[in-house]
Amino acid sequence: MNTTFISVEVNQGVMILTLNRPEVLNSFNESMAKETQMALDQAGQDPEIRAVIITGEGRGFCAGQDLQEVLTSETNPTPKPIQKIVEEHYNPIVTKIRELEKPVIAAVNGVAAGAGANLALVCDFVIADESVAFVQAFSKIGLVPDTGGTWILPRLVGMAQATRMMFLGDKVMATEAKSLGMIYDVSENGTALEKSKNLASQLAVQPTKAFGFTKKLLNQSFESNLSQQLQAEALYQAKAGATEDHQEGVAAFLEKRKPHYQGK
Ligand code: T3D
């Protein structure tokens, strides 16, 4: 895949997608958004890829929308309308992450603001360096939260904290984020990517299909009532039960050996 604003590396079943516009804290321009979408498509299509890490180059993870790109100026007299930016850049990224039937880890190496904060939060795992600040920066510039923030944040931290973050736009440091249940883990500064790689390597040798089905169940869990969710569990259990990995898991248990899952 030819890319300019992200780099993509695949190694031992793990794709590392690095946002790469460090001079603007990896804020999203249109091309970076499109390249990110393409990389997520590749992650979905390639059976060899069984876990994905999203991280940032330099001192930031992602500062959200590139605000230069939306400003009307002599060089940019007709910027793309905001609604189109949200619909064409951010919404597909969030959908692709949530629908990817493989685990996605955000290795948050530096500040995560606006769409950048919510990009991290919609991932399945978030590991952040302890000096990282998550900022719902939208209200500071008179916008509403997007990139799935109004969907994921209340689910993670409840209405009171989500409202506080979105109205006040204050910095939520990694340690507080973990204590609020907003992220999975905090790492020593400079180690979020390493820690994420360790987690991804573990996940990439697990029963990938069962993870994909689990994501689907989690995606719908807040919208379903108990009976709908029980029904969905039965259906996805049937699918998981028909996988080679399930056969392997049971055989390995009975033979008292380690399972060798192939994501099939
Ligand atoms: O079209 C739409 O707008 C709809 C889509 C909305 C989605 C959104 O994401 S809206 C929210 C957009 N993001 C922000 O409002 C965050 C803006 N950035 C900041 O508030 C701060 O940069 C941070 C709190 C993230 C970090 O602060 P700090 O002090 O660590 O860094 P800095 O000095 O502010 O930034 C470093 C450089 O990156 C600086 O450039 P310079 O002065 O070195 O040439 C700064 O201008 C640039 N930068 C940071 N964020 C953005 C940016 N340039 C363009 N767009 C940015 N979002």
py3Dmol code that shows the C-alpha trace and the ligand (Angstrom):
import py3Dmol

protein = """\
ATOM      1  CA  MET A   1       0.000   0.000   0.000  1.00  0.00           C
ATOM      2  CA  ASN A   2       1.405   3.413  -1.034  1.00  0.00           C
ATOM      3  CA  THR A   3       0.975   5.950   1.734  1.00  0.00           C
ATOM      4  CA  THR A   4       2.218   9.454   2.480  1.00  0.00           C
ATOM      5  CA  PHE A   5       0.692  10.388   5.829  1.00  0.00           C
ATOM      6  CA  ILE A   6       0.613   7.041   7.590  1.00  0.00           C
ATOM      7  CA  SER A   7       3.054   4.164   7.715  1.00  0.00           C
ATOM      8  CA  VAL A   8       1.931   0.566   7.769  1.00  0.00           C
ATOM      9  CA  GLU A   9       3.972  -2.395   8.889  1.00  0.00           C
ATOM     10  CA  VAL A  10       2.826  -5.999   9.185  1.00  0.00           C
ATOM     11  CA  ASN A  11       4.810  -8.417  11.278  1.00  0.00           C
ATOM     12  CA  GLN A  12       3.844 -11.803  12.727  1.00  0.00           C
ATOM     13  CA  GLY A  13       0.127 -11.253  12.352  1.00  0.00           C
ATOM     14  CA  VAL A  14       0.120  -7.683  13.713  1.00  0.00           C
ATOM     15  CA  MET A  15      -0.456  -4.555  11.635  1.00  0.00           C
ATOM     16  CA  ILE A  16       1.025  -1.354  13.071  1.00  0.00           C
ATOM     17  CA  LEU A  17      -0.625   1.713  11.575  1.00  0.00           C
ATOM     18  CA  THR A  18       1.314   4.868  12.471  1.00  0.00           C
ATOM     19  CA  LEU A  19      -0.251   8.286  11.909  1.00  0.00           C
ATOM     20  CA  ASN A  20       2.585  10.289  10.460  1.00  0.00           C
ATOM     21  CA  ARG A  21       2.195  14.068  10.428  1.00  0.00           C
ATOM     22  CA  PRO A  22       4.221  14.739  13.576  1.00  0.00           C
ATOM     23  CA  GLU A  23       4.709  18.471  12.848  1.00  0.00           C
ATOM     24  CA  VAL A  24       0.968  18.971  13.519  1.00  0.00           C
ATOM     25  CA  LEU A  25       0.654  16.277  16.194  1.00  0.00           C
ATOM     26  CA  ASN A  26      -0.716  13.881  13.544  1.00  0.00           C
ATOM     27  CA  SER A  27      -3.873  15.906  13.025  1.00  0.00           C
ATOM     28  CA  PHE A  28      -6.015  14.514  10.211  1.00  0.00           C
ATOM     29  CA  ASN A  29      -6.014  15.967   6.731  1.00  0.00           C
ATOM     30  CA  GLU A  30      -8.184  14.354   4.079  1.00  0.00           C
ATOM     31  CA  SER A  31      -5.400  12.155   2.698  1.00  0.00           C
ATOM     32  CA  MET A  32      -4.436  10.812   6.102  1.00  0.00           C
ATOM     33  CA  ALA A  33      -8.070   9.940   6.782  1.00  0.00           C
ATOM     34  CA  LYS A  34      -8.391   8.121   3.439  1.00  0.00           C
ATOM     35  CA  GLU A  35      -5.115   6.270   3.942  1.00  0.00           C
ATOM     36  CA  THR A  36      -6.246   5.192   7.413  1.00  0.00           C
ATOM     37  CA  GLN A  37      -9.475   3.854   5.921  1.00  0.00           C
ATOM     38  CA  MET A  38      -7.514   1.911   3.298  1.00  0.00           C
ATOM     39  CA  ALA A  39      -5.198   0.396   5.884  1.00  0.00           C
ATOM     40  CA  LEU A  40      -8.174  -0.727   7.984  1.00  0.00           C
ATOM     41  CA  ASP A  41      -9.696  -2.317   4.866  1.00  0.00           C
ATOM     42  CA  GLN A  42      -6.435  -4.159   4.288  1.00  0.00           C
ATOM     43  CA  ALA A  43      -6.487  -5.355   7.911  1.00  0.00           C
ATOM     44  CA  GLY A  44      -9.987  -6.726   7.357  1.00  0.00           C
ATOM     45  CA  GLN A  45      -9.179  -8.460   4.078  1.00  0.00           C
ATOM     46  CA  ASP A  46      -5.835 -10.052   4.925  1.00  0.00           C
ATOM     47  CA  PRO A  47      -6.348 -13.258   6.933  1.00  0.00           C
ATOM     48  CA  GLU A  48      -2.703 -13.134   8.024  1.00  0.00           C
ATOM     49  CA  ILE A  49      -3.425  -9.945  10.002  1.00  0.00           C
ATOM     50  CA  ARG A  50      -4.950 -10.924  13.356  1.00  0.00           C
ATOM     51  CA  ALA A  51      -4.484  -7.748  15.427  1.00  0.00           C
ATOM     52  CA  VAL A  52      -4.018  -4.053  14.683  1.00  0.00           C
ATOM     53  CA  ILE A  53      -2.204  -1.301  16.571  1.00  0.00           C
ATOM     54  CA  ILE A  54      -2.846   2.373  15.865  1.00  0.00           C
ATOM     55  CA  THR A  55      -0.216   4.797  17.115  1.00  0.00           C
ATOM     56  CA  GLY A  56       1.290   8.193  16.323  1.00  0.00           C
ATOM     57  CA  GLU A  57       4.702   9.375  15.159  1.00  0.00           C
ATOM     58  CA  GLY A  58       6.528  11.928  17.311  1.00  0.00           C
ATOM     59  CA  ARG A  59       5.236  13.530  20.481  1.00  0.00           C
ATOM     60  CA  GLY A  60       1.499  13.312  19.741  1.00  0.00           C
ATOM     61  CA  PHE A  61      -0.984  10.536  19.088  1.00  0.00           C
ATOM     62  CA  CYS A  62      -3.462  12.666  17.131  1.00  0.00           C
ATOM     63  CA  ALA A  63      -4.766  16.233  17.570  1.00  0.00           C
ATOM     64  CA  GLY A  64      -7.989  15.600  15.633  1.00  0.00           C
ATOM     65  CA  GLN A  65      -8.974  17.499  12.537  1.00  0.00           C
ATOM     66  CA  ASP A  66      -6.241  19.572  10.871  1.00  0.00           C
ATOM     67  CA  LEU A  67      -7.720  22.983  11.530  1.00  0.00           C
ATOM     68  CA  GLN A  68      -5.730  24.579   8.681  1.00  0.00           C
ATOM     69  CA  GLU A  69      -7.661  22.399   6.261  1.00  0.00           C
ATOM     70  CA  VAL A  70     -11.080  23.682   7.358  1.00  0.00           C
ATOM     71  CA  LEU A  71     -10.153  27.355   7.482  1.00  0.00           C
ATOM     72  CA  THR A  72     -11.265  29.510   4.571  1.00  0.00           C
ATOM     73  CA  SER A  73      -8.207  31.303   3.236  1.00  0.00           C
ATOM     74  CA  GLU A  74      -6.701  32.559  -0.020  1.00  0.00           C
ATOM     75  CA  THR A  75      -5.047  29.210  -0.616  1.00  0.00           C
ATOM     76  CA  ASN A  76      -8.132  27.274   0.487  1.00  0.00           C
ATOM     77  CA  PRO A  77     -11.125  29.393  -0.623  1.00  0.00           C
ATOM     78  CA  THR A  78     -13.716  26.604  -0.527  1.00  0.00           C
ATOM     79  CA  PRO A  79     -12.907  24.116   2.212  1.00  0.00           C
ATOM     80  CA  LYS A  80     -14.889  20.894   2.291  1.00  0.00           C
ATOM     81  CA  PRO A  81     -18.117  21.323   4.313  1.00  0.00           C
ATOM     82  CA  ILE A  82     -17.807  20.078   7.892  1.00  0.00           C
ATOM     83  CA  GLN A  83     -20.614  17.563   7.535  1.00  0.00           C
ATOM     84  CA  LYS A  84     -18.820  15.945   4.597  1.00  0.00           C
ATOM     85  CA  ILE A  85     -15.559  15.845   6.544  1.00  0.00           C
ATOM     86  CA  VAL A  86     -17.281  14.022   9.383  1.00  0.00           C
ATOM     87  CA  GLU A  87     -19.212  11.678   7.092  1.00  0.00           C
ATOM     88  CA  GLU A  88     -16.388  10.915   4.672  1.00  0.00           C
ATOM     89  CA  HIS A  89     -13.298  11.034   6.884  1.00  0.00           C
ATOM     90  CA  TYR A  90     -14.139  10.103  10.473  1.00  0.00           C
ATOM     91  CA  ASN A  91     -17.342   8.072  10.367  1.00  0.00           C
ATOM     92  CA  PRO A  92     -15.889   5.398   8.046  1.00  0.00           C
ATOM     93  CA  ILE A  93     -12.798   5.077  10.251  1.00  0.00           C
ATOM     94  CA  VAL A  94     -14.913   4.497  13.365  1.00  0.00           C
ATOM     95  CA  THR A  95     -17.181   2.050  11.558  1.00  0.00           C
ATOM     96  CA  LYS A  96     -14.225   0.125  10.157  1.00  0.00           C
ATOM     97  CA  ILE A  97     -12.608  -0.152  13.601  1.00  0.00           C
ATOM     98  CA  ARG A  98     -15.801  -1.271  15.321  1.00  0.00           C
ATOM     99  CA  GLU A  99     -16.686  -3.709  12.505  1.00  0.00           C
ATOM    100  CA  LEU A 100     -13.185  -5.117  12.066  1.00  0.00           C
ATOM    101  CA  GLU A 101     -13.466  -8.685  13.322  1.00  0.00           C
ATOM    102  CA  LYS A 102     -10.023  -8.465  14.861  1.00  0.00           C
ATOM    103  CA  PRO A 103      -8.754  -6.697  17.978  1.00  0.00           C
ATOM    104  CA  VAL A 104      -7.615  -3.081  17.563  1.00  0.00           C
ATOM    105  CA  ILE A 105      -5.291  -1.486  20.112  1.00  0.00           C
ATOM    106  CA  ALA A 106      -4.634   2.248  20.392  1.00  0.00           C
ATOM    107  CA  ALA A 107      -1.046   2.767  21.548  1.00  0.00           C
ATOM    108  CA  VAL A 108      -1.407   6.351  22.712  1.00  0.00           C
ATOM    109  CA  ASN A 109       2.079   7.795  22.726  1.00  0.00           C
ATOM    110  CA  GLY A 110       1.116  11.455  23.218  1.00  0.00           C
ATOM    111  CA  VAL A 111      -1.731  13.934  23.363  1.00  0.00           C
ATOM    112  CA  ALA A 112      -5.054  12.688  21.928  1.00  0.00           C
ATOM    113  CA  ALA A 113      -7.425  15.575  21.186  1.00  0.00           C
ATOM    114  CA  GLY A 114     -10.760  15.993  19.406  1.00  0.00           C
ATOM    115  CA  ALA A 115     -11.253  13.305  16.780  1.00  0.00           C
ATOM    116  CA  GLY A 116      -7.865  11.937  17.885  1.00  0.00           C
ATOM    117  CA  ALA A 117      -9.146  11.232  21.404  1.00  0.00           C
ATOM    118  CA  ASN A 118     -12.225   9.468  20.117  1.00  0.00           C
ATOM    119  CA  LEU A 119     -10.248   7.542  17.499  1.00  0.00           C
ATOM    120  CA  ALA A 120      -8.346   6.025  20.419  1.00  0.00           C
ATOM    121  CA  LEU A 121     -11.428   5.428  22.559  1.00  0.00           C
ATOM    122  CA  VAL A 122     -13.333   3.459  19.916  1.00  0.00           C
ATOM    123  CA  CYS A 123     -10.501   0.930  19.745  1.00  0.00           C
ATOM    124  CA  ASP A 124     -10.876  -2.326  21.677  1.00  0.00           C
ATOM    125  CA  PHE A 125      -7.913  -1.609  23.950  1.00  0.00           C
ATOM    126  CA  VAL A 126      -6.290   1.710  24.793  1.00  0.00           C
ATOM    127  CA  ILE A 127      -2.820   1.787  26.322  1.00  0.00           C
ATOM    128  CA  ALA A 128      -1.518   5.284  27.040  1.00  0.00           C
ATOM    129  CA  ASP A 129       1.791   6.676  28.261  1.00  0.00           C
ATOM    130  CA  GLU A 130       1.286   8.207  31.693  1.00  0.00           C
ATOM    131  CA  SER A 131       1.923  11.775  30.461  1.00  0.00           C
ATOM    132  CA  VAL A 132      -0.826  11.492  27.832  1.00  0.00           C
ATOM    133  CA  ALA A 133      -3.779  13.865  27.992  1.00  0.00           C
ATOM    134  CA  PHE A 134      -7.126  12.996  26.405  1.00  0.00           C
ATOM    135  CA  VAL A 135      -8.967  16.176  25.435  1.00  0.00           C
ATOM    136  CA  GLN A 136     -12.515  16.488  24.116  1.00  0.00           C
ATOM    137  CA  ALA A 137     -11.312  19.671  22.408  1.00  0.00           C
ATOM    138  CA  PHE A 138     -14.444  20.222  20.306  1.00  0.00           C
ATOM    139  CA  SER A 139     -16.247  22.670  22.604  1.00  0.00           C
ATOM    140  CA  LYS A 140     -13.137  24.885  22.669  1.00  0.00           C
ATOM    141  CA  ILE A 141     -13.776  25.641  18.988  1.00  0.00           C
ATOM    142  CA  GLY A 142     -17.560  25.651  19.113  1.00  0.00           C
ATOM    143  CA  LEU A 143     -18.134  22.137  17.768  1.00  0.00           C
ATOM    144  CA  VAL A 144     -19.865  19.029  19.025  1.00  0.00           C
ATOM    145  CA  PRO A 145     -17.901  15.839  19.730  1.00  0.00           C
ATOM    146  CA  ASP A 146     -17.679  13.488  16.757  1.00  0.00           C
ATOM    147  CA  THR A 147     -15.720  10.382  15.693  1.00  0.00           C
ATOM    148  CA  GLY A 148     -18.038   8.282  17.845  1.00  0.00           C
ATOM    149  CA  GLY A 149     -17.328  10.197  21.058  1.00  0.00           C
ATOM    150  CA  THR A 150     -20.968  10.654  22.041  1.00  0.00           C
ATOM    151  CA  TRP A 151     -21.469   6.901  21.533  1.00  0.00           C
ATOM    152  CA  ILE A 152     -18.387   5.518  23.276  1.00  0.00           C
ATOM    153  CA  LEU A 153     -17.677   7.948  26.123  1.00  0.00           C
ATOM    154  CA  PRO A 154     -20.999   7.580  28.026  1.00  0.00           C
ATOM    155  CA  ARG A 155     -20.612   3.817  27.682  1.00  0.00           C
ATOM    156  CA  LEU A 156     -17.096   3.948  29.122  1.00  0.00           C
ATOM    157  CA  VAL A 157     -17.424   6.530  31.887  1.00  0.00           C
ATOM    158  CA  GLY A 158     -21.163   7.284  32.298  1.00  0.00           C
ATOM    159  CA  MET A 159     -23.087  10.451  31.487  1.00  0.00           C
ATOM    160  CA  ALA A 160     -21.739  12.678  34.264  1.00  0.00           C
ATOM    161  CA  GLN A 161     -18.071  12.289  33.337  1.00  0.00           C
ATOM    162  CA  ALA A 162     -18.756  12.253  29.592  1.00  0.00           C
ATOM    163  CA  THR A 163     -20.695  15.501  29.926  1.00  0.00           C
ATOM    164  CA  ARG A 164     -17.939  17.079  31.996  1.00  0.00           C
ATOM    165  CA  MET A 165     -15.265  16.137  29.448  1.00  0.00           C
ATOM    166  CA  MET A 166     -17.320  17.319  26.494  1.00  0.00           C
ATOM    167  CA  PHE A 167     -18.509  20.610  28.003  1.00  0.00           C
ATOM    168  CA  LEU A 168     -15.314  21.611  29.806  1.00  0.00           C
ATOM    169  CA  GLY A 169     -12.838  20.226  27.276  1.00  0.00           C
ATOM    170  CA  ASP A 170     -10.406  19.675  30.126  1.00  0.00           C
ATOM    171  CA  LYS A 171      -7.364  17.438  29.934  1.00  0.00           C
ATOM    172  CA  VAL A 172      -7.955  13.950  31.304  1.00  0.00           C
ATOM    173  CA  MET A 173      -4.593  12.437  32.113  1.00  0.00           C
ATOM    174  CA  ALA A 174      -3.946   8.742  31.453  1.00  0.00           C
ATOM    175  CA  THR A 175      -4.029   7.741  35.123  1.00  0.00           C
ATOM    176  CA  GLU A 176      -7.409   9.372  35.659  1.00  0.00           C
ATOM    177  CA  ALA A 177      -8.647   7.895  32.379  1.00  0.00           C
ATOM    178  CA  LYS A 178      -7.747   4.437  33.636  1.00  0.00           C
ATOM    179  CA  SER A 179      -9.363   5.003  37.014  1.00  0.00           C
ATOM    180  CA  LEU A 180     -12.563   6.119  35.255  1.00  0.00           C
ATOM    181  CA  GLY A 181     -12.601   2.953  33.134  1.00  0.00           C
ATOM    182  CA  MET A 182     -12.012   4.992  29.986  1.00  0.00           C
ATOM    183  CA  ILE A 183      -8.851   3.175  28.917  1.00  0.00           C
ATOM    184  CA  TYR A 184      -7.401  -0.279  29.443  1.00  0.00           C
ATOM    185  CA  ASP A 185      -3.971   0.578  30.818  1.00  0.00           C
ATOM    186  CA  VAL A 186      -1.302   3.177  31.518  1.00  0.00           C
ATOM    187  CA  SER A 187       2.336   2.621  30.675  1.00  0.00           C
ATOM    188  CA  GLU A 188       5.561   4.344  31.647  1.00  0.00           C
ATOM    189  CA  ASN A 189       6.343   7.201  29.311  1.00  0.00           C
ATOM    190  CA  GLY A 190       7.686   6.017  25.974  1.00  0.00           C
ATOM    191  CA  THR A 191       6.445   2.441  26.387  1.00  0.00           C
ATOM    192  CA  ALA A 192       2.819   2.472  25.153  1.00  0.00           C
ATOM    193  CA  LEU A 193       3.796   1.039  21.779  1.00  0.00           C
ATOM    194  CA  GLU A 194       6.006  -1.672  23.260  1.00  0.00           C
ATOM    195  CA  LYS A 195       3.287  -2.671  25.700  1.00  0.00           C
ATOM    196  CA  SER A 196       0.741  -2.668  22.883  1.00  0.00           C
ATOM    197  CA  LYS A 197       2.992  -4.867  20.743  1.00  0.00           C
ATOM    198  CA  ASN A 198       3.198  -7.406  23.582  1.00  0.00           C
ATOM    199  CA  LEU A 199      -0.578  -7.425  23.920  1.00  0.00           C
ATOM    200  CA  ALA A 200      -1.089  -7.620  20.139  1.00  0.00           C
ATOM    201  CA  SER A 201       1.310 -10.593  19.867  1.00  0.00           C
ATOM    202  CA  GLN A 202      -0.720 -12.416  22.513  1.00  0.00           C
ATOM    203  CA  LEU A 203      -4.016 -11.574  20.819  1.00  0.00           C
ATOM    204  CA  ALA A 204      -2.786 -12.510  17.335  1.00  0.00           C
ATOM    205  CA  VAL A 205      -2.377 -16.174  18.302  1.00  0.00           C
ATOM    206  CA  GLN A 206      -5.790 -16.470  19.934  1.00  0.00           C
ATOM    207  CA  PRO A 207      -9.072 -17.619  18.279  1.00  0.00           C
ATOM    208  CA  THR A 208      -9.532 -14.547  16.079  1.00  0.00           C
ATOM    209  CA  LYS A 209     -12.972 -15.490  14.801  1.00  0.00           C
ATOM    210  CA  ALA A 210     -14.337 -15.739  18.347  1.00  0.00           C
ATOM    211  CA  PHE A 211     -12.917 -12.240  19.004  1.00  0.00           C
ATOM    212  CA  GLY A 212     -14.698 -10.942  15.918  1.00  0.00           C
ATOM    213  CA  PHE A 213     -18.004 -12.408  17.095  1.00  0.00           C
ATOM    214  CA  THR A 214     -17.420 -11.033  20.596  1.00  0.00           C
ATOM    215  CA  LYS A 215     -16.943  -7.541  19.115  1.00  0.00           C
ATOM    216  CA  LYS A 216     -20.256  -7.857  17.324  1.00  0.00           C
ATOM    217  CA  LEU A 217     -21.980  -8.836  20.567  1.00  0.00           C
ATOM    218  CA  LEU A 218     -20.383  -5.957  22.458  1.00  0.00           C
ATOM    219  CA  ASN A 219     -21.263  -3.479  19.688  1.00  0.00           C
ATOM    220  CA  GLN A 220     -24.957  -4.251  20.067  1.00  0.00           C
ATOM    221  CA  SER A 221     -25.111  -4.886  23.812  1.00  0.00           C
ATOM    222  CA  PHE A 222     -26.247  -1.425  24.924  1.00  0.00           C
ATOM    223  CA  GLU A 223     -29.035  -1.356  22.342  1.00  0.00           C
ATOM    224  CA  SER A 224     -30.440  -4.823  23.069  1.00  0.00           C
ATOM    225  CA  ASN A 225     -32.682  -6.018  25.837  1.00  0.00           C
ATOM    226  CA  LEU A 226     -31.707  -9.179  27.720  1.00  0.00           C
ATOM    227  CA  SER A 227     -33.721 -11.539  25.564  1.00  0.00           C
ATOM    228  CA  GLN A 228     -32.321 -10.071  22.325  1.00  0.00           C
ATOM    229  CA  GLN A 229     -28.788 -10.302  23.681  1.00  0.00           C
ATOM    230  CA  LEU A 230     -29.246 -13.907  24.840  1.00  0.00           C
ATOM    231  CA  GLN A 231     -30.538 -14.765  21.378  1.00  0.00           C
ATOM    232  CA  ALA A 232     -27.557 -13.071  19.747  1.00  0.00           C
ATOM    233  CA  GLU A 233     -25.154 -14.924  22.049  1.00  0.00           C
ATOM    234  CA  ALA A 234     -26.729 -18.220  20.986  1.00  0.00           C
ATOM    235  CA  LEU A 235     -26.364 -17.333  17.302  1.00  0.00           C
ATOM    236  CA  TYR A 236     -22.745 -16.209  17.583  1.00  0.00           C
ATOM    237  CA  GLN A 237     -21.939 -19.177  19.798  1.00  0.00           C
ATOM    238  CA  ALA A 238     -23.150 -21.404  16.971  1.00  0.00           C
ATOM    239  CA  LYS A 239     -20.811 -19.585  14.584  1.00  0.00           C
ATOM    240  CA  ALA A 240     -17.894 -19.784  17.023  1.00  0.00           C
ATOM    241  CA  GLY A 241     -18.657 -23.444  17.676  1.00  0.00           C
ATOM    242  CA  ALA A 242     -18.328 -24.151  13.949  1.00  0.00           C
ATOM    243  CA  THR A 243     -14.782 -22.762  13.728  1.00  0.00           C
ATOM    244  CA  GLU A 244     -11.615 -24.828  13.428  1.00  0.00           C
ATOM    245  CA  ASP A 245     -10.232 -22.894  16.366  1.00  0.00           C
ATOM    246  CA  HIS A 246     -13.020 -24.161  18.605  1.00  0.00           C
ATOM    247  CA  GLN A 247     -12.193 -27.749  17.603  1.00  0.00           C
ATOM    248  CA  GLU A 248      -8.537 -27.054  18.292  1.00  0.00           C
ATOM    249  CA  GLY A 249      -9.287 -25.426  21.661  1.00  0.00           C
ATOM    250  CA  VAL A 250     -11.299 -28.412  22.885  1.00  0.00           C
ATOM    251  CA  ALA A 251      -8.790 -30.938  21.514  1.00  0.00           C
ATOM    252  CA  ALA A 252      -5.884 -29.092  23.142  1.00  0.00           C
ATOM    253  CA  PHE A 253      -7.710 -28.975  26.467  1.00  0.00           C
ATOM    254  CA  LEU A 254      -8.438 -32.692  26.423  1.00  0.00           C
ATOM    255  CA  GLU A 255      -4.913 -33.559  25.270  1.00  0.00           C
ATOM    256  CA  LYS A 256      -3.483 -31.261  27.985  1.00  0.00           C
ATOM    257  CA  ARG A 257      -1.426 -29.233  25.508  1.00  0.00           C
ATOM    258  CA  LYS A 258      -1.305 -25.620  24.363  1.00  0.00           C
ATOM    259  CA  PRO A 259      -3.787 -24.807  21.592  1.00  0.00           C
ATOM    260  CA  HIS A 260      -2.495 -23.706  18.214  1.00  0.00           C
ATOM    261  CA  TYR A 261      -5.132 -21.319  16.901  1.00  0.00           C
ATOM    262  CA  GLN A 262      -5.054 -20.261  13.275  1.00  0.00           C
ATOM    263  CA  GLY A 263      -7.852 -17.730  13.179  1.00  0.00           C
ATOM    264  CA  LYS A 264     -10.039 -20.097  11.155  1.00  0.00           C
TER     265      LYS A 264
END
"""
ligand_1 = """\
57
T3D
O -14.142 19.893 9.974
C -14.206 19.834 11.197
O -13.614 20.630 11.933
C -15.031 18.743 11.794
C -14.185 17.727 12.439
C -13.868 17.853 13.726
C -13.019 16.887 14.394
C -12.071 17.500 15.394
O -11.117 16.851 15.708
S -12.364 19.069 15.997
C -11.002 19.310 17.120
C -9.754 19.698 16.398
N -8.590 19.678 17.265
C -8.347 20.608 18.166
O -9.091 21.555 18.345
C -7.052 20.468 18.924
C -6.129 21.604 18.567
N -4.832 21.432 19.220
C -4.663 21.718 20.522
O -5.543 22.133 21.246
C -3.254 21.556 21.030
O -2.375 21.509 19.936
C -3.081 20.244 21.868
C -3.819 20.382 23.213
C -3.579 19.023 21.120
C -1.569 20.054 22.164
O -1.031 21.252 22.676
P 0.559 21.437 22.698
O 0.804 22.710 23.449
O 1.189 20.188 23.221
O 1.004 21.564 21.167
P 0.828 22.814 20.183
O 2.000 23.705 20.319
O -0.505 23.405 20.356
O 0.855 22.074 18.764
C 2.060 21.717 18.114
C 1.923 22.089 16.656
O 0.856 21.340 16.104
C 1.540 23.554 16.479
O 2.127 23.991 15.265
P 3.420 24.977 15.296
O 3.043 26.151 16.148
O 4.499 24.152 15.892
O 3.656 25.298 13.847
C 0.044 23.495 16.336
O -0.490 24.579 15.611
C -0.109 22.214 15.536
N -1.443 21.625 15.735
C -1.913 21.041 16.851
N -3.144 20.639 16.663
C -3.487 20.992 15.400
C -2.396 21.621 14.809
N -2.430 22.090 13.553
C -3.576 21.926 12.866
N -4.651 21.317 13.387
C -4.654 20.827 14.636
N -5.721 20.188 15.132
"""
view = py3Dmol.view(width=600, height=400)
view.addModel(protein, "pdb")
view.setStyle({"model": 0}, {"cartoon": {"style": "trace"}})
view.addModel(ligand_1, "xyz")
view.setStyle({"model": 1}, {"stick": {}})
view.zoomTo()
view.show()
